[in-house]
Each structure stands twice: as structure tokens, then as C-alpha cells.
């Protein structure tokens, strides 16, 4: 297990500057952003799909320069989770998403990332949840198969508004899609007042972890104000044989008021507080 940090925690900066900050804070691995038209440090999904080698050639010298490995690549195909979602009602959009997945998997192999995190699709109002889940399962299976060709693990992040906004729905997706893993961000469940007892069943199927503090009703708060017992989570995952990364992921966006924290400061505090457990 290792502590990592998201380069997109500092997305107001250009790519190289984010990596310099990650290195300067004392991290040795990073999660790399692939967000659609967001921030100065993201790799655009279309660009990655069109030329994974060319995009990797931009990143790999910078990783070497700052002594960083990659723990995860996080592509998001639209400007919001509901746009260009994996289970989009338009089949042409869904097929294009699979092209993005293939490019992302090739990119991951080239940059040495063991896995990618994608969003599972949303609960589109034009369909029943059961139907949205059916489409998500279908395309998650295809994504796992595509990424598997390149030895890359597919993880999905359960989040508010998605087809997997509860631990139970997230577990359902894993059970339906062999090889699929969870990127666990407990803050998304804290936002919904979901107790930890319901989160624990996800630990054995977790492939990646996002670390930021939260409390009931709040998606992101200062480390000192949060209620997530990360040392306990770390211990439980160790007991389950988890060997992946814990990525400190403080972000600044309008979504659920996660623009109220100093991401640089909170990342440094999280590293200081959690490093003794690794």
C-alpha cells in the first residue's frame, strides 16, 4: 500500500507545475486527470483516444523528472457526469465512450498506471433505475474487457447521482461485472448520511481509494473537521489484503461546495497525518 496524491488537486496549474507540487509535498505516486475541458493539467479523453502514444510522450518525461509513478488515470468523458455518461441514452455516445476507454487503457499501459477510474453512468430520468443499471452493466463489462487487453484494471467511483450512489448498488455492479473494482471515496457516502457499516462490504472489492475528509451532509471538509476514521479504514483494507494506493484527493469545484478548502494545505496535512500508517 502507498499514499498517493491527485495532480488535479492543483488543477489551476499547468501539468508540469502540478507534478512539481506533488513531488515537493513528498509524494512519490500520483493520480492523473483526464477530465473533459477542465483544468490546465488534464489529458483530454479525445486526445488520448486519438493518440495515446503522443499523450504519453508528454507525461512520461515529466514523471521521470520529478521521480513520480502513476497510481491511477481518471478520465471523465463529459463536462458533467450526466453528459457523455457510460450509459448515455444515445448508443452512438456509448460507443464513443468505449473508444475513449480503449485509448485510456493504452495510455495507462504506456505511463505505467495499473488502472483507470471511470464513472459508472447516471440515473437518467428518461429511464427507470433498473434500465439504467442494465446499460451500465453492459458497458462496464465491455470496458473491463477492453482494458484487460492491455493489462489495465477498471475501477468505477460510486458517486451522488450515479447508478451506484449507495454501497449496495456499487456492490451490485461489481457482482455483475467480473474483474470490475471500486474506487472508494467514502466522502460520497458521508454526503448522503450513509453509515460506515454499510460501506465496509465494499472494502474487499476496492481497487483504489480516494482520501479526503467529509462529514454527514458535506462532501469535503478540512482534514481537522472530518469524521472519517482513515486509520481504521487502512487497517481493514490491510486485513483484506489490499495492496493499492490511497490517493489524497482534495478538489476545488462548484459541485457540492467543494471549493471551500485550500487543497495544497489539506493535501500536506493528510500526508502528515496518514504517513505513519504506511
N, C-alpha and C positions, 0 to 999 in steps of 0.2 A: 504494500500500500504506500501511497505517497500523496503529499499535498501539492496541488497544482493551483493555477490561477487563470481566470479568463482574460484573454487580451482585450475583449470587448468591455471589460470593466472600465477601460480608459479610452473608449471609442471616440472621444473628441479629438484624439491624437491620431496622426498617421500611423501606418502599420509598424514601421521600424521603431517609432517612439514608444508604442505600446509594449513592444518586446523589450526595449531598454528598461522601461519601468518594471516590468515583470522580473527581469534579471536583477535590477537594483534593489527590489524588495527582498530578494533572497530566494525566489522560486527557481526550480530547475525544469519544470514542465509547464506547458500552457495549453489551454483550450483555444482554438482558433475560430473566429466568427466567419460565417458565410451568409450574412443577413442581406436580404434584398434591399438595395438602395438605402442602407442605414450605416451611419458612422463612416469614419475615414479609414478604418482598419479591416473592413470586411472584404472577403473574396466573394464576388457576385456569383450566384448559382449558375447563371447563363454563361459567364466567362469560364467557370470551372468545367462546365459540361462541354463547352466548345473546345477548350484547350487545357486539359488538366496538367499536362507536362509544362506548358508555358507558365501557368499559375504557380505550380510547384517550384519552378526555377526562380520565381520572385521570392518565395518564402524560405527555401532551404538555406541559401547563403546567410540570411539574417538569423535563422535559428542557430547556425554554426557560430556566427559572430558573437551571439550572446549566450552560448552554451545551453540552449534550451531544447528539450524534447517536446513532442506533441502528445497530449493525453486524449484529445477528442477534437473532431471537427463538427461544427454546429451550423449546418445550412438551414436557412428558412426561406421558402420559395416565394413568399409574398410579403407585402408591406404590413400585413396583419395576419394572425393565424387563420382568419376566415377567408383570406384571399390566396388563391393558388394552393388550397389545402390538399392534403393527400387524398381525401375522399370528396373532392370537389364534385358538384353535380354534373359538370361538363367532362365527359370522358376524354376529350382532347387535352384538357388541362391535366387530368390524371396521368395520361400517357407522357406528357411533357415532364411531369414531376419524376417519372421513372427515369427519364433521360438525365435529369438533374442528379438523381440518386447514383446512376452509373458513373457520371463524371465525378461526383463527390467520393465514391469508392475508389476510383482510380487515383484521385488526388490524395486520399488518405494513405494509400499504399506508397505513393511517391514521397510523402513527407514523413512517413513512419508513424502515422496515427493508428492505433489499434482499433478504433471505432469511430462512428459518427452518431450524433444525436439528431433525430428528426422529430417533428411534431406529428401526432397520430391522426390528425384530422379533427374537425369540429362537429358539433351537433347542429347541422344545418336545419333551419326551421322548415324548409320545404319538404323534409322527410322526417319520419319517426326516428327516434334514437336507435331502435333496433336495426333499421335500414342503414343508418349512418355507420353503425358498428360493422355491419356486414361488408360494406365497401371498404372501410378502414382495414379490416382483417385481410381482405383480398389484396390490397395494395401494400400492406405491411409484409405479407408473405412474399410478394414479388420483390420488394425492396431487400428483404433478407437474402433471397436467392441471388439477386444481382450482386450485392455487396460480398456475399460468400465467394463469388468467383475471384475476388481479389484478396480474400483472407481478412475481410474487414467486418467487424461486429456492428450490427444495427441496434441502436438504443432509441427509445422514444421517451419524451418527457410528458408525464401527465400534468395537465395544467387547467386552470379555470377556463370554462367554455369549450373544452375539448370533449371528444367522445370518451375520454378517460379522466374525468375530473375528480374521481374518487379512487381510493386504493382498490376497491373491489372491481371497478371497471378496468383499471390498469392490469390487475391480475388476470382478468378475463382475456384481455388481448394477448398476454404472454402465453396463456394456456392454449389459445387458438393458433398461435404462430410459433412453431418450433424454431429455436435459435434466437428469438427476439428477447431483448433485455430492456430493463428500465433505467432511464437516467433519473435518479431520485432527487427531487428538490422538495424537501419537506415543507418549505415555506408555502407552496401552493395548497397544501392541505391545511396548514395553520390559518391561512386566509379564510378558509371555509369552516373553521372551528372543528375540524376533524381531529379526534384524539390520537395520540401516538399508538395506542393499542390496535387501531385499525391500519396503521402504517406498517407495523412490524412484519406482517406477512409478505410485504414486498421485498424485504431485505435479501432473501435467498435468490431472488431473480433480478437483483440490481447489478448493472454492468458499469455504472458511472454515477457519481454523486456530485450534486451542486451544494455548496456550503454558503449559506447566508442566514443571518438571524431573522426571525419573524416572531410574531405573537398572534393570538387569535384575532382575526379581523384585519390583520396587517401583513401584507406580502413581504415587506422588507423593512427592518428597523436596524438601528445601530447595534453592534455586537453586544454592548453592555445592556441593552434594553430587551433582548430577545429571551425566549423561554425554551428554545430547542436545546436539549441536552446532547450536544455533539459528542462528548467523550463516551456517553452511553451508546450512541449510535455506532461510533467507531468500534467499541468493544463488541457489540452484537455482530457487526459485519465481519470483524476478525474471526469470531467464533463460527461464522458461516463460511469461512474460507475466502472471503472477498480479497482480491489482490489488485483492484483497480485504483483509480485516482479519486481524491476528494478535491474538487475544484472550487476554490473560493470565488464566488460569483456575485459580487455586488454590482448592480447595474444602475444606470441613470436614464429613466424614460418616464413618459407621462402615465403609462399603464399602471393602474392601482397605486399611484403616488410613490413610485419607487425612485423618484428624483429628489428625495429629501435627505440623502446621505452623501457624505464625502467618500467616494469609492476608493480613493487612494488610502485614506486613513483607515477605513474599515477593513480593507484587504490586509494592511500591515498588522492591525490588531488581531484579526483572525489567525494570521500566520503565527504571531507570538503566542496566542492562547492555545492553539491546537498542535503546534510542532512537538511538544513533549509526548504526545500520544502516538507518534510515528517513529 
